[in-house]
Amino acid sequence: MATYTLPELPYDYAALEPVINPQIIELHHDKHHAAYVKGANDTLEQLEEARDKEAWGAINGLQKNLAFHLSGHILHSIYWHNMTGDGGGEPLAADGVGDLADAIAESFGSYAGFKSQLTKAAATTQGSGWGVLAYEPVSGGLIVEQVYDHQGNVGQGSVPILVFDAWEHAFYLQYKNQKVDFIEAMWRVVNWQDVAKRYAAARERADVLLLAP
């Protein structure tokens, strides 16, 4: 039995129009995300075979593949729920996300400063990658991370709570090579309720995530 499975979308393919068209959502979820799930499961099988045979010649490649596909699966699983057709705007206490809004202001000085940093981090990622807002358990604050591919350049122990996919397959059919236009448009579909729930859960699990300062 496969360890990882492709989650269903929390909305239909057209739910995020006009920011993301249905064709992109269908291809992105049903093809690209599915490929990361298959890649993670296939790599686990290959690692099991390597253990059985004590054949470790390909260990470096297998470990890299596992990180790549597993991180791709996890980040995409967050990505779908981070978006909603009724989203966007600024997180506000009046909408029940005051703790998140306060944390953003404390960690980045202002919402505008945070938005600018995450936009630039996502839009300028070299090659393929992500812009990520993460909870960092050592400081107890929020940080922006620039993720190369799916798994590089991140702080150990940080927990992603808002992710912007900057791979070309996330936008090219609609935005062509204008990655920055896609990232700017993404702010119109951010599901702050989902982000706030992830922030609260990460704070509650901080002692489990990091047992020593």
C-alpha positions as CSV (number, residue, x, y, z in Angstrom):
1,M,0.0,0.0,0.0
2,A,1.3,3.4,-0.9
3,T,2.5,5.6,2.0
4,Y,1.4,8.9,0.3
5,T,-1.8,9.7,-1.5
6,L,-2.9,12.6,-3.6
7,P,-5.4,14.7,-1.6
8,E,-8.6,15.9,-3.2
9,L,-8.9,19.6,-4.0
10,P,-11.0,21.6,-1.5
11,Y,-12.8,23.3,-4.4
12,D,-13.6,22.8,-8.1
13,Y,-11.2,23.7,-10.9
14,A,-12.8,27.0,-11.6
15,A,-13.0,28.2,-8.0
16,L,-10.0,30.5,-8.2
17,E,-10.8,32.3,-11.4
18,P,-9.8,34.8,-12.7
19,V,-6.5,34.6,-10.7
20,I,-5.9,31.0,-11.8
21,N,-7.8,29.4,-14.6
22,P,-9.3,25.9,-14.4
23,Q,-6.9,24.4,-16.9
24,I,-3.9,25.3,-14.7
25,I,-5.6,24.0,-11.5
26,E,-6.4,20.7,-13.2
27,L,-3.0,20.1,-14.7
28,H,-1.2,21.3,-11.6
29,H,-3.1,19.1,-9.2
30,D,-3.9,16.0,-11.3
31,K,-0.6,15.8,-13.1
32,H,2.2,17.7,-11.3
33,H,1.1,17.1,-7.7
34,A,0.3,13.5,-8.5
35,A,3.8,13.0,-9.9
36,Y,5.4,14.1,-6.6
37,V,3.2,11.6,-4.7
38,K,4.2,8.8,-7.1
39,G,7.8,9.9,-6.9
40,A,7.8,9.8,-3.1
41,N,6.2,6.3,-3.0
42,D,8.5,5.0,-5.7
43,T,11.6,6.3,-3.9
44,L,10.5,4.6,-0.7
45,E,10.2,1.3,-2.5
46,Q,13.7,1.8,-4.0
47,L,15.1,2.5,-0.5
48,E,13.4,-0.6,0.8
49,E,15.0,-2.6,-2.0
50,A,18.4,-1.1,-1.2
51,R,18.1,-2.1,2.5
52,D,17.1,-5.6,1.6
53,K,20.1,-6.0,-0.8
54,E,22.5,-3.9,1.2
55,A,23.1,-2.1,-2.1
56,W,23.9,1.6,-1.3
57,G,25.5,2.8,-4.4
58,A,22.6,5.1,-5.2
59,I,21.9,6.3,-1.7
60,N,22.7,9.9,-2.3
61,G,20.4,10.2,-5.3
62,L,17.6,8.3,-3.5
63,Q,17.8,10.5,-0.5
64,K,17.7,13.6,-2.7
65,N,14.8,12.2,-4.6
66,L,12.8,11.5,-1.4
67,A,13.3,15.0,-0.2
68,F,12.4,16.5,-3.5
69,H,9.2,14.5,-4.1
70,L,8.0,14.4,-0.4
71,S,8.5,18.2,0.0
72,G,6.7,18.8,-3.3
73,H,3.8,16.7,-2.0
74,I,3.7,18.5,1.4
75,L,4.0,22.0,0.0
76,H,1.3,21.4,-2.6
77,S,-1.0,20.0,0.0
78,I,-0.6,23.2,1.9
79,Y,-0.9,25.3,-1.2
80,W,-4.4,24.2,-2.2
81,H,-5.8,25.0,1.2
82,N,-3.9,28.3,1.4
83,M,-6.2,29.6,-1.4
84,T,-9.9,30.4,-1.7
85,G,-12.1,32.2,-4.2
86,D,-13.4,34.3,-1.3
87,G,-9.9,35.2,0.0
88,G,-7.5,38.1,-0.3
89,G,-7.2,41.4,1.5
90,E,-5.3,41.9,4.7
91,P,-5.6,39.6,7.8
92,L,-7.6,41.5,10.4
93,A,-8.8,40.9,14.0
94,A,-12.3,41.6,12.8
95,D,-12.1,38.5,10.7
96,G,-11.0,36.3,13.5
97,V,-7.3,36.2,12.6
98,G,-6.0,38.8,15.0
99,D,-3.2,36.6,16.4
100,L,-1.8,36.1,12.9
101,A,-2.1,39.8,12.1
102,D,-0.2,40.7,15.3
103,A,2.5,38.1,14.6
104,I,3.0,39.5,11.1
105,A,3.3,43.0,12.4
106,E,5.7,42.0,15.1
107,S,7.9,39.9,12.8
108,F,8.0,42.2,9.8
109,G,7.1,45.6,11.1
110,S,3.9,45.9,9.1
111,Y,1.7,43.9,6.8
112,A,3.0,46.0,3.9
113,G,6.6,45.0,4.7
114,F,5.7,41.4,5.0
115,K,3.7,41.4,1.7
116,S,6.6,43.1,-0.1
117,Q,9.2,40.6,1.2
118,L,7.2,37.5,0.4
119,T,6.3,38.8,-3.0
120,K,10.0,39.5,-3.8
121,A,11.1,36.2,-2.4
122,A,8.7,34.2,-4.5
123,A,9.1,36.3,-7.7
124,T,12.9,36.2,-7.6
125,T,13.5,32.6,-6.7
126,Q,16.2,31.4,-9.0
127,G,14.9,28.7,-11.3
128,S,11.9,26.8,-9.7
129,G,10.8,27.1,-6.2
130,W,8.5,28.7,-3.6
131,G,8.1,31.8,-1.4
132,V,7.1,30.6,2.1
133,L,5.8,32.3,5.3
134,A,6.9,30.0,8.1
135,Y,6.7,29.8,11.9
136,E,10.2,29.5,13.3
137,P,10.2,27.8,16.7
138,V,13.5,29.1,18.2
139,S,12.4,32.7,18.1
140,G,8.7,32.0,18.2
141,G,8.3,34.4,15.3
142,L,7.5,34.3,11.6
143,I,10.1,34.3,8.8
144,V,10.0,34.4,5.0
145,E,11.9,31.6,3.2
146,Q,12.9,31.3,-0.4
147,V,12.7,27.6,-1.3
148,Y,14.7,26.3,-4.3
149,D,13.0,23.3,-6.0
150,H,10.8,22.1,-3.1
151,Q,13.3,21.5,-0.3
152,G,16.3,23.8,-0.3
153,N,17.3,26.9,1.6
154,V,15.0,26.6,4.7
155,G,15.6,26.9,8.4
156,Q,15.5,23.5,10.2
157,G,12.4,23.2,12.2
158,S,10.5,26.0,10.5
159,V,6.8,25.2,9.7
160,P,5.3,26.5,6.4
161,I,2.0,28.2,6.9
162,L,1.6,30.1,3.7
163,V,3.2,29.0,0.4
164,F,3.4,30.7,-3.0
165,D,4.2,28.3,-5.8
166,A,6.7,29.9,-8.2
167,W,7.3,26.9,-10.5
168,E,6.4,27.7,-14.1
169,H,3.7,25.0,-14.2
170,A,1.8,27.0,-11.6
171,F,1.3,30.0,-13.9
172,Y,2.8,29.8,-17.4
173,L,-0.3,28.8,-19.4
174,Q,-2.0,32.0,-18.1
175,Y,0.7,34.5,-17.2
176,K,3.4,33.3,-19.6
177,N,6.8,34.4,-18.3
178,Q,5.4,37.2,-16.1
179,K,6.0,35.4,-12.8
180,V,5.8,38.6,-10.8
181,D,2.3,39.3,-12.2
182,F,1.2,35.9,-11.0
183,I,2.6,36.4,-7.5
184,E,0.9,39.8,-7.2
185,A,-2.4,38.2,-8.2
186,M,-2.0,35.4,-5.7
187,W,-2.7,37.9,-2.8
188,R,-6.3,38.1,-4.1
189,V,-6.9,34.4,-3.2
190,V,-5.0,34.0,0.1
191,N,-7.1,32.1,2.6
192,W,-6.2,33.9,5.8
193,Q,-8.4,31.6,7.9
194,D,-6.4,28.6,6.8
195,V,-3.1,30.4,7.4
196,A,-4.2,31.5,10.9
197,K,-5.1,27.9,11.8
198,R,-1.7,26.7,10.6
199,Y,0.0,29.4,12.7
200,A,-2.0,28.5,15.8
201,A,-1.2,24.8,15.3
202,A,2.5,25.4,14.8
203,R,2.7,27.5,18.0
204,E,1.0,24.8,20.0
205,R,3.4,22.1,18.7
206,A,6.6,24.2,19.1
207,D,7.9,22.3,22.1
208,V,7.4,19.0,20.2
209,L,9.1,20.4,17.1
210,L,12.1,21.6,18.9
211,L,13.0,19.9,22.3
212,A,16.0,22.0,23.1
213,P,16.8,25.8,22.6
